[in-house]
């Protein structure tokens, strides 16, 4: 069979999302960011919102998201993405606006912006990538780091008496009146990817229908920060992250 026959539309099983360009990603092997990028690209294109989507990306591993997804992007200061997204959405209510944040950003320096934007019920989507560590800056302990989990700043594991408890910020956001969807997903298996895409689309639809703030948390791996292989990271996530951060909907109005 010739190559032109193989790539005919009726023979295609999968195609790269149109909104993802050909730039080589800088993420480490096994990182969840690339798959999440793909889902955002697919959902945005399938909704016909490619020309009306604005992403807000702050500091962290995803700071270069604009280099891979061909939509409009605004770079925000560390932790301030929800505040910037609030302004963008209020000034452009016909635009589909989302933030793309890690746990060190959203659940640490950006805690106030996150809580108040969600409490106000801003019609934005917050995409929250939780790998329980500061991945870009050296593998330090994050607010979401598990008890006993070693990092570069707590090499013997997180100690509650010294470092406090891990922050389940998604559970907190689910209790706010302004949130309409709070869901915790992952992309470690094909089935999980399909479920995550479904919830991501619902979140974007909610934002365009004026229902309030939607939060999609992705429990993720950080092979480099965790000092594990990609396969080992997935197994460790299933055995340790999922029991503390269980997947599923926390709120779906």
C-alpha positions in Angstrom: 0.0 0.0 0.0 1.4 3.4 -1.0 1.8 6.1 1.6 -0.8 8.3 0.0 -3.3 5.5 0.4 -2.4 5.1 4.1 -3.0 8.7 5.0 -6.3 9.1 3.2 -8.9 10.5 5.7 -10.9 7.3 6.0 -7.8 5.4 7.0 -6.5 7.8 9.7 -6.8 6.5 13.2 -5.3 9.5 14.9 -3.9 12.9 13.7 -2.0 15.5 15.5 -4.2 18.3 16.8 -4.3 21.2 14.3 -3.5 23.8 17.0 -0.3 22.1 18.1 2.7 23.3 16.1 5.9 21.4 15.2 8.1 22.9 17.9 10.0 20.3 19.9 8.7 20.2 23.5 11.2 20.9 26.3 9.3 18.7 28.8 11.1 15.8 30.4 10.3 12.2 29.3 7.1 11.0 30.9 5.9 14.5 31.8 2.1 15.0 31.8 2.2 18.5 30.4 2.4 17.4 26.8 -0.7 15.2 26.9 -2.6 18.0 28.7 -1.5 20.4 26.0 -2.9 18.0 23.4 -6.3 17.8 25.1 -6.6 21.6 25.3 -5.7 21.8 21.6 -8.3 19.2 20.6 -11.1 20.6 22.7 -10.5 24.2 21.6 -10.5 23.2 17.9 -13.5 20.9 18.2 -15.5 23.7 19.8 -14.6 26.0 17.0 -13.0 28.4 19.4 -9.5 28.5 18.0 -9.7 32.2 17.2 -11.4 33.1 20.4 -9.4 31.4 23.0 -6.9 33.1 25.3 -4.6 31.2 27.6 -2.9 32.8 30.7 0.3 31.1 31.7 2.4 32.2 34.7 5.8 30.9 35.9 6.7 27.2 36.1 7.3 24.3 33.7 4.3 25.4 31.5 5.7 29.0 31.1 6.5 28.1 27.5 3.0 26.7 26.6 2.7 29.5 24.1 5.5 27.9 22.1 3.4 24.8 21.4 -0.3 25.8 21.2 -1.3 28.2 18.4 -3.8 30.2 20.3 -3.5 33.7 21.9 -1.5 33.7 25.1 -0.7 36.2 27.9 2.2 35.7 30.3 1.3 36.5 34.0 3.5 37.1 37.0 4.0 34.1 39.3 0.6 33.1 40.8 -1.3 36.0 39.2 -2.9 34.1 36.3 -6.5 34.1 37.8 -6.3 37.9 38.3 -5.2 38.4 34.7 -7.8 36.0 33.4 -10.5 37.9 35.3 -9.6 41.1 33.5 -9.4 39.4 30.1 -12.7 37.7 30.4 -14.6 40.7 31.8 -13.3 42.9 29.0 -13.8 40.2 26.4 -16.8 38.1 27.5 -17.1 36.4 24.1 -13.6 34.9 24.5 -12.8 31.5 26.1 -10.3 32.2 28.8 -8.3 29.7 30.8 -5.3 29.7 33.1 -2.7 26.9 33.0 -1.0 26.6 36.4 1.2 24.2 38.4 0.8 23.4 42.1 3.7 25.6 43.2 2.1 28.5 41.4 -1.6 28.0 42.1 -1.4 26.6 45.6 1.4 28.7 47.0 2.1 32.2 45.7 -1.2 32.3 43.9 -3.5 31.0 46.6 -5.2 34.3 47.2 -5.8 35.0 43.5 -7.1 31.5 42.9 -9.5 31.5 45.9 -10.9 35.0 45.2 -11.4 34.5 41.5 -13.2 31.2 42.2 -15.3 32.8 45.0 -16.4 35.6 42.7 -17.4 33.0 40.1 -15.4 34.4 37.3 -16.3 32.7 34.0 -12.9 31.2 33.4 -11.4 27.7 33.4 -8.4 27.0 35.7 -6.3 24.1 34.5 -4.3 22.9 37.5 -1.4 20.6 37.0 -0.5 19.0 40.4 2.7 17.0 40.6 3.3 17.7 44.2 6.7 19.4 43.7 8.4 22.5 42.2 9.5 20.9 39.0 11.2 23.7 37.2 13.3 25.3 39.9 15.0 22.4 41.6 12.5 19.9 43.0 11.6 21.8 46.2 8.7 20.9 48.5 5.4 22.4 47.3 2.2 22.9 49.3 0.9 19.8 47.7 3.9 17.5 48.6 2.7 14.4 50.3 3.6 13.5 53.9 6.9 11.5 53.9 7.6 12.5 50.2 11.3 13.5 49.8 12.2 16.7 47.9 15.3 18.8 47.6 14.2 21.0 50.5 12.9 18.1 52.7 15.3 15.2 51.7 14.0 13.0 54.5 10.4 13.5 53.5 7.7 16.0 54.4 7.3 16.2 58.2 3.9 17.5 59.4 5.4 18.8 62.6 7.8 20.9 60.7 6.2 21.5 57.3 2.5 21.2 58.0 0.0 19.1 56.0 -0.3 18.9 52.2 -2.8 21.5 50.9 -5.9 20.0 49.2 -6.7 23.3 47.5 -9.1 21.7 45.0 -11.3 20.5 47.9 -11.3 24.0 49.3 -12.4 25.5 45.9 -15.2 23.0 45.6 -16.8 24.6 48.7 -17.0 28.1 47.2 -20.3 29.4 45.9 -18.7 30.7 42.7 -17.4 27.3 41.4 -19.6 25.3 39.1 -17.2 22.4 38.2 -14.3 21.1 40.3 -12.9 17.9 39.0 -9.7 15.9 39.5 -8.4 13.9 36.5 -5.2 12.4 35.2 -3.6 11.3 31.9 -1.7 8.2 32.9 -3.8 5.8 30.8 -5.8 6.0 27.6 -9.1 5.7 29.6 -8.0 8.5 31.9 -7.2 10.7 28.9 -10.6 10.2 27.4 -12.3 11.1 30.7 -10.1 14.1 31.2 -10.9 15.4 27.8 -14.6 15.1 28.5 -14.3 17.1 31.7 -12.1 19.7 30.1 -14.7 20.3 27.4 -17.4 20.6 30.0 -15.3 23.2 31.8 -14.9 25.3 28.7 -18.6 25.0 27.9 -19.4 26.2 31.4 -17.2 29.2 31.0 -18.9 30.2 27.8 -22.4 29.6 29.3 -21.7 32.0 32.2 -22.0 29.3 34.9 -19.0 30.4 37.0 -15.5 29.1 37.6 -14.4 25.6 36.5 -11.3 23.9 37.9 -9.8 20.9 36.2 -7.0 19.4 38.3 -4.6 17.0 36.7 -2.8 14.7 39.2 0.5 14.4 37.4 4.0 13.0 37.5 7.4 14.7 37.6 9.9 12.1 36.7 12.9 14.4 37.1 11.8 16.0 40.3 10.8 12.6 41.8 14.0 11.0 40.5 12.2 8.1 38.9 11.7 6.7 35.4 8.5 7.6 33.6 7.1 4.2 34.2 8.1 4.3 37.8 6.6 7.7 38.2 3.2 6.5 36.9 3.2 3.6 39.3 4.3 5.8 42.2 1.5 8.3 41.4 -1.1 5.5 41.3 0.1 4.1 44.7 0.7 7.3 46.5 -0.9 10.3 44.8 -4.3 8.9 44.0 -5.2 7.7 47.5 -4.6 11.3 48.8 -5.8 13.1 45.7 -8.6 10.7 44.5 -9.8 11.2 40.9 -13.3 12.2 40.1 -15.7 15.1 40.4 -15.7 17.1 43.6 -18.5 19.4 42.3 -20.5 19.4 39.1 -23.5 21.8 39.0 
